[in-house]
Amino acid sequence: MIIVDKALLARAAANNPIRVAMIGAGFMGRGIANQIINSVPGMELVAIFNRHIDAAKQAYLAAGIEDIQVVSTTSDLEKSIAKGQYAVTEDPYVVCRALGIDALIEVTGAVEFGAHVVMDAIAHRKHIIMMNAELDGTIGPILKVYADKAGIILTACDGDQPGVQMNLYRFVKSIGLTPLLCGNIKGLQDPYRNPTTQAGFAQRWGQKPHMVTSFADGTKISFEQAIVANATGMKVAKRGMLGYEFTGHIDDVTQLYDVEQLQELGGIVDYVVGAKPGPGVYVFGTHDDPKQQHYLNLYKLGAGPLYSFYTPYHLCHFEVPLSVARAVLFQDAVLSPLAEPMVDVVTTAKIDLKAGEVLDGIGYYMTYGQCENSAIAREQNLLPIGLAEHCRLKRDIQRDQVLTYDDVELPQGRLADQLRFEQNVYFAPAKTLVTVK
């Protein structure tokens, strides 16, 4: 990433900026817009889609851009880009299909909508940077198959916890250690939080209550750790992860883990509540060479066998433009699935549920998500929480019970369900006999 800054300066000097469009103009989208426009030479945010056009305009206005074009067709957007103008649209496919756009930043957190947009962007060979762990954790592996066939980069982003973990994971591997745990430091974990309990916090920070709820009830961190697992080949030690509570320094959390268990599992993803410094992420690794162990002890990393590496912050939207540059200039993905899914996020009842009820969405009142190893999720036919919204219950479900596909009726005609089915088939044991067209 150190080379990205000079590469962007070179693009700026050559008057050849990376041209980016953004899907979504919510809280995080506004931050990304401001960052690109005011702090990133060699990159231009040429278009923003949002369902409500005023929100797209406001993202530009808040960043100091007042001359904004409203476009409704691909040709109109292409003309706007050619003139060096800034555009907003209510049609996401306009930005997916327009020539002159190098990459899309997807910032919606929506699974079904995100599936449509990403598939269209792949078809039109746009690099895609996702701040959408929900989509990635539900159908990321099959989207990666399509992206590879199209020759484009599909990646999560720097700044968000999964990307920060992956950067740290790559660093730890690069200096000769074996990473055995990728983790996330949390301040709160309560699966029964809902938009009512989180309304005050959401109002204070200008966020949506359901989004804040997904952080508090564990669903968001489950998606984040699932996509880290899928990018590293790691698993979870148990359903829901271990999730220790620990108020000391993250270095001392190494003592809570059994190294042999971590090695047997091939490494795990996890989280800890309350550790310092927070919020941040950590990677624990081992080294087999006694000579290097001696040096690591000298350099204050302790006697092992687990060595602690951590980043004490995650700067979300500040770092997203770096991910764009990595994809466009270096064809380097921050984080994307290695192959088949390793960990899924399964639907769990937040309250007692009744037959005939229709499930609400992520971060609302009825369900929360937990990590589960994908092999178990397949064996038990567990329902991914990314597909749970709008499903109708066939039977009563008790609080904390994990839902299966047999417990629900799926809505008809959803692309995300189709892609999930393709993913299941493609990565089944007979996957060599299956092709994606």
Rosetta blueprint (number, residue, H / E / L):
1 M L
2 I H
3 I H
4 V H
5 D H
6 K H
7 A H
8 L H
9 L H
10 A H
11 R H
12 A H
13 A H
14 A L
15 N L
16 N L
17 P L
18 I E
19 R E
20 V E
21 A E
22 M E
23 I E
24 G L
25 A L
26 G L
27 F H
28 M H
29 G H
30 R H
31 G H
32 I H
33 A H
34 N H
35 Q H
36 I H
37 I H
38 N H
39 S H
40 V L
41 P L
42 G L
43 M E
44 E E
45 L E
46 V E
47 A E
48 I E
49 F E
50 N L
51 R L
52 H L
53 I H
54 D H
55 A H
56 A H
57 K H
58 Q H
59 A H
60 Y H
61 L H
62 A H
63 A L
64 G L
65 I L
66 E L
67 D L
68 I E
69 Q E
70 V E
71 V L
72 S L
73 T L
74 T H
75 S H
76 D H
77 L H
78 E H
79 K H
80 S H
81 I H
82 A H
83 K L
84 G L
85 Q L
86 Y E
87 A E
88 V E
89 T E
90 E L
91 D L
92 P H
93 Y H
94 V H
95 V H
96 C H
97 R H
98 A L
99 L L
100 G L
101 I L
102 D L
103 A E
104 L E
105 I E
106 E E
107 V L
108 T L
109 G L
110 A L
111 V H
112 E H
113 F H
114 G H
115 A H
116 H H
117 V H
118 V H
119 M H
120 D H
121 A H
122 I H
123 A H
124 H L
125 R L
126 K L
127 H E
128 I E
129 I E
130 M E
131 M L
132 N L
133 A H
134 E H
135 L H
136 D H
137 G H
138 T H
139 I H
140 G H
141 P H
142 I H
143 L H
144 K H
145 V H
146 Y H
147 A H
148 D H
149 K H
150 A H
151 G L
152 I L
153 I L
154 L E
155 T E
156 A L
157 C L
158 D L
159 G L
160 D L
161 Q H
162 P H
163 G H
164 V H
165 Q H
166 M H
167 N H
168 L H
169 Y H
170 R H
171 F H
172 V H
173 K H
174 S H
175 I L
176 G L
177 L L
178 T E
179 P E
180 L E
181 L E
182 C E
183 G E
184 N E
185 I E
186 K E
187 G L
188 L L
189 Q L
190 D L
191 P L
192 Y L
193 R L
194 N L
195 P L
196 T L
197 T L
198 Q L
199 A H
200 G H
201 F H
202 A H
203 Q H
204 R H
205 W H
206 G L
207 Q L
208 K L
209 P H
210 H H
211 M H
212 V H
213 T H
214 S H
215 F H
216 A H
217 D L
218 G L
219 T H
220 K H
221 I H
222 S H
223 F H
224 E H
225 Q H
226 A H
227 I H
228 V H
229 A H
230 N H
231 A H
232 T H
233 G L
234 M L
235 K E
236 V L
237 A L
238 K L
239 R L
240 G L
241 M L
242 L L
243 G L
244 Y E
245 E E
246 F L
247 T L
248 G L
249 H E
250 I H
251 D H
252 D H
253 V H
254 T H
255 Q H
256 L H
257 Y L
258 D L
259 V H
260 E H
261 Q H
262 L H
263 Q H
264 E H
265 L H
266 G L
267 G L
268 I E
269 V E
270 D E
271 Y E
272 V E
273 V E
274 G L
275 A L
276 K E
277 P L
278 G L
279 P L
280 G L
281 V E
282 Y E
283 V E
284 F E
285 G E
286 T E
287 H L
288 D L
289 D L
290 P H
291 K H
292 Q H
293 Q H
294 H H
295 Y H
296 L H
297 N H
298 L H
299 Y L
300 K L
301 L L
302 G L
303 A L
304 G L
305 P L
306 L L
307 Y E
308 S E
309 F E
310 Y E
311 T E
312 P L
313 Y L
314 H L
315 L L
316 C H
317 H H
318 F H
319 E L
320 V H
321 P H
322 L H
323 S H
324 V H
325 A H
326 R H
327 A H
328 V H
329 L H
330 F H
331 Q L
332 D L
333 A L
334 V L
335 L L
336 S L
337 P L
338 L L
339 A L
340 E L
341 P L
342 M L
343 V E
344 D E
345 V E
346 V E
347 T E
348 T E
349 A E
350 K L
351 I L
352 D L
353 L E
354 K L
355 A L
356 G L
357 E L
358 V E
359 L L
360 D L
361 G L
362 I L
363 G L
364 Y L
365 Y L
366 M L
367 T E
368 Y E
369 G E
370 Q E
371 C E
372 E E
373 N E
374 S H
375 A H
376 I H
377 A H
378 R H
379 E H
380 Q L
381 N L
382 L E
383 L L
384 P E
385 I H
386 G H
387 L H
388 A L
389 E L
390 H L
391 C L
392 R E
393 L E
394 K L
395 R L
396 D L
397 I E
398 Q L
399 R L
400 D L
401 Q L
402 V E
403 L L
404 T E
405 Y H
406 D H
407 D H
408 V E
409 E E
410 L L
411 P L
412 Q L
413 G L
414 R L
415 L H
416 A H
417 D H
418 Q H
419 L H
420 R H
421 F H
422 E H
423 Q H
424 N H
425 V H
426 Y H
427 F L
428 A L
429 P L
430 A L
431 K H
432 T H
433 L H
434 V L
435 T L
436 V L
437 K L
